[in-house]
Amino acid sequence: MKTQDKSASNKITNGAEIADISAARHADPFSILGRHINDTNVTVRAFMPNAEEVRIVETATPLKRIAGTDMFAAENIDKDLPEHYQLSWIDKQGNSHQAYDPYCFAPQLSDYDIHLHGEGRHWRTWQWLGAHIHQVDNVNGVLFSVWAPSASRVSIVGDFNLWDGRCHPMRLRGDSGLWELFIPDLSAGQLYKIEIRTSSGEVHLKSDPYAREFEYASGTANRITAETNFVWSDNDWLAKRTESDWLHSPLSIYEVHLGSWQRDADGNIMSYRELAERLVEHVTYMGFTHIELLPITEHPFYGSWGYQTIGYYAPTSRYGSADDLRYLIDLCHKNNIGVFVDWVPAHFPKDAHGLARFDGTALYEHADPRRGEHRDWNTLIFNYGRHEVRNFLIANALYWLEEFHFDGLRVDAVASMLYLDFAREKDDWLPNQYGGRENLDAVEFIKQLNIVTHEQFPGTLVMAEESTDWPRVSRPVHEDGLGFSMKWNMGWMHDVLDYMKLDPIYRQSQHNKLTFGIMYNYNENFILPFSHDEVVHEKCSLLYKMNGDEWQQFANLRLLYCLMYTFPGKQLLFMGNEFGQGPEWNHDKSLDWHLLEYPLHKGLLKSVSDLNHLNREHPALHYYDFDAQGFQWLDCNDTEKSVLSYQRMSDDEVIIVILNFTPVPRDNYRVGVDKPGHYKELFNTDSEFYCGSNLGNGLGSDAEEVPWLDHPWSISINLPPLAGIILKLKSK
């Protein structure tokens, strides 16, 4: 253990130094406060603005107030005074207190940790930065540490010192920019913040960037957090995940905003733990393989849905404790459901208590607003070129994977990170060193993020919400890619939704919106998303995007889902879309679960559940999602009838999909196939089970030796209106 090594003359510190301590502007409080040793005796000084009387417990030595100040001191104390001594005092309200003097403890942060942090290569910074229950020589307390290189003074304030920044100034560790202080006798649950005096003399009250808990909802103070004693029971899941072949496995994601998925009978938000059983039951019935949570990091404005994060290391207290979140994830894993979390490294809000100008300078962000501000969102952009900032973000990604067992991250707004001119006017951005628009620092950050997360947690996935044609987003870094596991296919999503809004009479002229996606489909590993972004801001719900009367809207939506679940790629569906939520999503209320009392909504729910289970049970529908050998058009040119047909294949299975995008039934519709045999109908969106008209093909169709569109065989089927059917070549 490090020892405190301080020496000083017996002379009480001069008036200027007392004034600096009193005004909370002294840069080196340990040079004045605490125990100071010379050749013959010891001097002890303590600055205690709320004390009337102070004495050393071990020797009963009184500390005398220096006249006109709140500095107390005693000289000529016996050298046998313990290194760690206690002070007792009576405050101005007459209350008695006793605690160890924080200024008699040596530095606690290791030189190794400090060095790695400075290089931007410390992947477990959350284990020592922030506030941690700590013990020094059997003395219990809390070790605080923070990075604020341009601050002239940093203090810990809280409910334990009347939020007075003069009481607990921190020590600066060399030129690292790291400040630390061990405060004995504090415990979990107490509130604190960080008070920073800038180089210009301004004083700011900040939330701890590494805080693991905030006071509830609108509060901005942090809470000292005990180390978790949660007992996980998902070892089998984690072992299986490490060995998984996710590229060739079914993956269907249910996107959830926890505060509005379901609420209690009084309309109140439920906790992670309260939601767990209900959510697992629903997702299990529906057949989704994974849940994706909208950001659950602490955010001051609930209406940001978590996308304007302040507490990057703190699960939002709106939904309960960190262990409640662990319970939810553990329960999902025990029921073979993976959990992803939406993660926001692209920007952060300007709130005064957050990261913005944290130490009085643009520390986490760029100083120049042409690099440092998001104009559209009125937020700030991380400075990815700074070692410590990259370290903060990469360690944060690992934090959620390690401490909460998340199975991966969906990275928000990647396009805004990649391009320096994203959402900017011509004269409002700065080019890179080569004159280009690419954010080279962000590119290197993204590559490092993906390398480190995949190395540290094999089997976890990192998915990009990226809407441009940036090449090789989901290709490995060693193959000159960005290293993401998958990328959202925004182009496909917009094309098919634009198509489905059309009156069927006009669809034939827009047939290419359904077929164009396959032209670039294998450039990336794609997720096909119908996300929260498509059901807000007056875009209306997916159901109301569909053309036609009520019956046709539901038929169109079932047809759309049939396309999504059979087209190459993995699937993502936002909550409520599975049963036909009517109004737009409202984060302030529960989904309209009462709609399941109505047959059309209940039928839609059943159809999505069956599609999920079909996708899981039949390798042809998922094994080669990212490989062209898993897909073949049977007919992509029937624009007149607005019909698509294609087949999905695995090594030992053939699935035929036929989609009719008009309300006209097609009797004896012929489709070419490559192999003879019986084609059994597995699924029909027009089934009576889904409230369709129940026009179908019964037991299926036998292939006839009738060549059709370059295929040697063909089948003749009844094609229902606004419907999709799925058939499987029966094995001999």
Secondary structure, DSSP 8 states (H G I E B T S, - for coil): ------B--SS---HHHHHHHHTT--S-GGGTSEEEE-SS-EEEEEE-TTEEEEEETTTTEEEEE-TTSSEEEEEEE-TTS-SS-EEEEEETTS-EEEEE-GGGS---S-HHHHHHHHHT--TTGGGTSEEEEEEETTEEEEEEEEE-TT-SEEEEEETTTTT-TTT-B-EE-TTS-EEEEEEET--TT-EEEEEEE-TTS-EEEE--TT-S-BSSTT---EE-----------HHHHHHHHT--GGGS--EEEEE-HHHH-B-TTS-B--HHHHHHHHHHHHHHHT-SEEEE---EE-S-GGGTT-S-SEEEEE-GGG--HHHHHHHHHHHHHTT-EEEEEE--S-B---TTSSTTTTSS-SSB-SSHHHHEETTTTEE-B-TTSHHHHHHHHHHHHHHHHHS---EEEETTHHHHHBTTTT--TTS----TTS-SB-HHHHHHHHHHHHHHHHHSTT-EEEE---S--TTTTS-GGGTS---SEEE-HHHHHHHHHHHTS-HHHHGGGTHHHHGGGGTGGGS-EEEEE-GGGGSTT---HHHHS-SSHHHHHHHHHHHHHHHHHSSSEEEEETTTTTT--S---TTS---GGGGGSHHHHHHHHHHHHHHHHHHH-GGGTTTTTSGGGEEEEEEEETTTTEEEEEEEETTEEEEEEEE-SSS-EEEEEEEESS-SEEEEEEETTSGGGTS---S-TT-EE-BS--BTTBSEEEEEEE-TTEEEEEEE---
